Amino acid sequence: MNPMARRITQLSLGLPLFGVGVGFTVEAGLGLDPWTVLAEGISLHTGIGIGWVANILGAFVLLLWIPLRQRPGIGTMANILLVGTAIQITTDLMPAVHGLLWQILLFLAGVLLVGLASGLYIGAHFGPGPRDGLMTGLNARFGVPVWAARGGVELTVLGAGWLLGGTVGWATLAFALLIGPSVDLGLRLFDIRRMPRVAQPEPVDLAPTAVEPA
């Protein structure tokens, strides 16, 4: 597969699988990542499906890129359209999960899938997701350290989602602890810039070899 086809394939698979993974954590009901807590809280008050709210939030965050002078890529736009849609389809179609053991297993499967899917779409290098671009934009525009921008934004989002009734539990902390290693694994497997290039064979000189004079 040529490099561009591989990148497009990774993006096309990674974003929906990311949404499916988030959908698993929603259905597990043990705690969600901050942005999904906010999406769930808004969903509870508006009656709009959690996945559709996630798409709307992505579009809103993208508007915040304008004063930050960030430029979206193809991957950014696809992220807004596909991730929330996959979350919605997953939560609509998946049967309810009963029993703590099955909830934990489903949650862990969701975290692993989110990490691997992140490696797929981030590793394709078609542009950051809207939320990631917000962090890097705050860093580039105002000099806010990325860790501080990310921590501040996600704590604010988590607090707002919790006040709106979104699911915050021990799994929220577990997600924060596990998602880093999970994404790292995904990038090790799928980042096209880390993949070794196939060695090209040395050119064969077909010209006749000159015979040294005796």
N, C-alpha and C positions, 0 to 999 in steps of 0.2 A: 504494500500500500504506500502510495507516495505521501510525503509529509503533510500536504494541505488536506488531502482526503482523510488522513488520520486525525488531524486537528478538528475537522468538521464532525467526524464521527464521534470523537470524544466529547465535544460540546453537546451534540445532539443526544447522546446517551447520558452524560453526566448530569445535566440539569434536571431532566425528569426523575432520574434515580435519586438525586438529592431530595426532591420533593417527596418521593415515596418514603425515603428514610425519615424525613420529618413527620410524615403522616404516621409512620410506625410509632414514633415517640408520642404523638398526640393520642393515638388509640391505646397506648400503654397506660396513660393516665397517671403517671407517677411524678411528672414534672417536665417542664419544657425549657428550651433555650429562650433567652430574653425576648427576641423578636417574635417568636411564636407565642409566648405568653401574652405579649401585647396584641397580636392578631386575634388570639382566642378571646381576650377580654373585650375587644371591639366587636367581635362576632357575637358575643353573648348579649351585647346591648343593642345591636343593630339588626340581628337576624340574618346578616350576610354570612355566607359560608366562610370558614376560617381560611381556606385557600384563596378565595377571591379577595379577602381582606389583605392577605399577604401580598398579592399582586398590586393592590391599591397602595399599600405601604411602600412597596418597591418603587412605584411611580412617583410617590410623594418625595421619597428620599432622593430620587434622581433630580427633582427640581432643586433640591438643596445644593446640588453640584454646581449650579449656575454661579452663585456668588463665590464658590470655591474654585472656579475656573477649571473644573475637571471636564474631561471629554470622554463620553461613553464609547465603548466599543460594541461590536456585534454581540459579544458575549454578555455585555451589560443589558442590552435590550432583550435578548433571549432569556436572560435570567428573570426579568420582570414578568415575561409572558408564560414561561414554562414551569417554574418552580411552584408557584402558588396553585397553578392548574393541576399539577401532579399531586400536591397535598390534598386538594379538594376531591379529586377522583379517588385517591386512596382512602380518605376518611369516609367517603360516601359508600364505597364498595366493600370495605373490610368489615367482617362481622365483629361483634363485641368480644373482647378478650376477658375471660374470667379466671381468677386465681392469681395470687401474687407471683408465683413462679413463672407463669406464662407472661405476665405483665413485665417482669424483669427481663426475661429472654427477648421479648419483643422490643423493649427499650434498648437493650444492648445491640440487637440486630439493627435497629434504627441508627444508633450512633455509628456503628461500623459502616453501614451503607452511606450515611452522610459523609463520612471521612473518605471513603473510596470514591464516591461521586465527586467530592470536592477535588480530589486528585485528578479525576478525568477532566473536569471543565476548567479548573485553574491551570492544569498542565497543558491545556490546549492553547493558552495565551491569546485569547480573543478579547481581553479586557476584564476588569474586576467586576464583581457584583455590585449593586448599588450601595449596599451597606459597607462593604469593604472600601469602596471609593470614597465614602464619606469620611472614613478614618484617615485615609491617605491624603485626602483633600485638606482636612484640618491641619495635618502635619505640614503639607507643602505651602498652604496659604498663610497660616498663622504661627507655624513653628511649634505647634503642640506635639509633644512626643506621641508616637503612634500608640504606645501602651496606655498612655493617659487618655488619649482621644477614644480609644476603643473601650477602656474601662469606664470612662465617664458616660459615654453614650449608652453603653449596654446596661449599666446600672440604672440610668434614667429610664430607659425603655422597660427594664424589668420592673421597676417600681410602679410605673404607670400601668403596666399590664396587670400587676398584682392588685392594684387598687380597683381595676375594672373587673376583677374576678378571674383572671387567667390562672392556670394551674402552676403553682410554684410548690415544689417539694424537694425531697432529698435528691431526686433524680436531676433537678436543675443544677445542683452543685456537681453531681456525677457527670453530667453532660459537659460542664465547663472543664472538668479534670480530664475527661477521656477524649474529647474532640481533638485536642492538639495531637496526641499520638496517632489518632485515627487518620487525620488529614495528612500527617507526615508519611504514614504508610502509603496512602493514596498517591502522594506526590512522588515517592520513591518508585512506585510502580508505573506511573502514567505521565510524569512530566517529560515532555518531548525534549526539553533542553538537557535533561540528565541522561538521556538514553545514549549509549555508545553508538557511534557511527560505524557502519559496516566498512571494514577496510577495503580499499580499492586495490585490485591487483596491479602489480608493477607492470608498466608497459613493456611489451616484448619488442626488442629491436630485430626486425626481420631483414635488415640490410646485411649483405655479405660481409663477413669479418675480413678485414685486410690481413694479408699474410706478411709477416715481417720478413724483410730480406735476410737471407743467410749471411 
